[in-house]
Amino acid sequence: MEPARPPLPPFTPETAALKVQLAEDAWNSRDPGRVALAYAEDAVWRDRTACGRGRDAIREFLRRQWARELDCRLRKELWSFTGCRISVRFESEWHDAAGRWFRSHGNEQWEFDERGLMRYREASVNDQPIDVSERKFLWPRR
């Protein structure tokens, strides 16, 4: 049995906010292995047109995404929570290999098991081209 990944459901305002911050920190590491550890072995993942099941599929999706979305920086914001579910809004900035910048906006719905591992994630994402002068997320790469 895998160790628990606190905070655990049922969530409170404080533990839901902490879970969101931990997810943001992991995502900004751009380490597919680190991010995938937050998911149950048989987790279901939906993002844009990609759907997958399990950590291996999640790691592969993230490798592909971060090979395409270069220098990605992300902010997540707690939107809502109840029991074992959390909804977040997010915004990220990244550029492609040609140097064109984008801002992605979206919503995610998460569901966790009793060990605090995400067993379901569904994201709705919209990408908007931006000029480099419009960037807001300028912190150094972590």
SETOR-533501 format. One record per residue (C-alpha): residue in one letter; x, y, z. Coordinates in steps of 0.5 Angstrom, whole numbers, padded with zeros to 4 digits, always signed. Layout:
# SETOR-533501
aXYZ...
END
This chain:
# SETOR-533501
m+0000+0000+0000e+0003+0007-0002p+0004+0012+0004a-0002+0017+0004r-0001+0024+0001p-0004+0029+0006p-0008+0033+0006l-0013+0028+0006p-0021+0029+0005p-0025+0031+0007f-0022+0038+0006t-0023+0044+0010p-0022+0051+0007e-0015+0051+0010t-0013+0043+0007a-0016+0045+0001a-0012+0051+0000l-0006+0047+0002k-0008+0041-0003v-0008+0047-0009q-0002+0050-0007l+0002+0043-0007a-0001+0042-0014e+0002+0049-0016d+0009+0048-0013a+0009+0041-0016w+0007+0043-0023n+0012+0049-0023s+0017+0044-0022r+0016+0041-0029d+0018+0034-0027p+0013+0029-0029g+0015+0024-0024r+0014+0029-0018v+0007+0031-0021a+0005+0024-0023l+0006+0021-0015a+0000+0025-0013y-0004+0021-0017a-0007+0014-0016e-0004+0008-0020d-0011+0008-0024a-0012+0015-0024v-0017+0018-0030w-0014+0024-0033r-0017+0028-0038d-0014+0035-0041r-0016+0038-0047t-0016+0032-0052a-0012+0028-0048c-0015+0022-0044g-0011+0017-0040r-0011+0012-0034g-0006+0011-0029r+0001+0014-0027d+0005+0012-0034a+0000+0015-0038i+0000+0022-0034r+0008+0022-0034e+0008+0021-0042f+0002+0026-0042l+0006+0031-0038r+0013+0030-0042r+0009+0031-0049q+0006+0037-0046w+0012+0041-0043a+0016+0039-0049r+0011+0043-0053e+0010+0048-0047l+0017+0051-0046d+0018+0055-0040c+0011+0054-0037r+0009+0058-0031l+0003+0057-0027r-0002+0059-0022k-0008+0055-0019e-0013+0058-0015l-0018+0054-0010w-0025+0055-0013s-0029+0050-0009f-0029+0044-0005t-0033+0039-0002g-0032+0032+0001c-0026+0029-0003r-0027+0034-0009i-0023+0040-0011s-0025+0045-0016v-0019+0050-0019r-0018+0056-0024f-0012+0056-0027e-0008+0061-0031s-0001+0059-0034e+0004+0062-0039w+0009+0059-0044h+0012+0059-0051d+0013+0054-0056a+0019+0052-0060a+0018+0058-0065g+0018+0063-0059r+0011+0065-0059w+0008+0066-0052f+0001+0064-0050r-0003+0064-0044s-0008+0058-0042h-0014+0059-0038g-0018+0053-0035n-0022+0050-0030e-0020+0043-0026q-0024+0038-0022w-0021+0034-0018e-0023+0028-0014f-0019+0024-0009d-0019+0017-0005e-0018+0016+0002r-0010+0017+0002g-0010+0024-0001l-0008+0021-0008m-0012+0024-0014r-0016+0019-0017y-0020+0023-0023r-0018+0030-0026e-0021+0033-0031a-0019+0040-0034s-0022+0045-0039v-0017+0049-0042n-0017+0055-0047d-0010+0058-0050q-0009+0065-0052p-0004+0068-0056i+0000+0074-0052d+0005+0078-0054v+0012+0078-0050s+0010+0085-0047e+0003+0082-0044r+0007+0077-0040k+0005+0077-0032f+0009+0071-0029l+0016+0073-0029w+0019+0069-0023p+0025+0066-0025r+0025+0058-0027r+0025+0054-0021
END
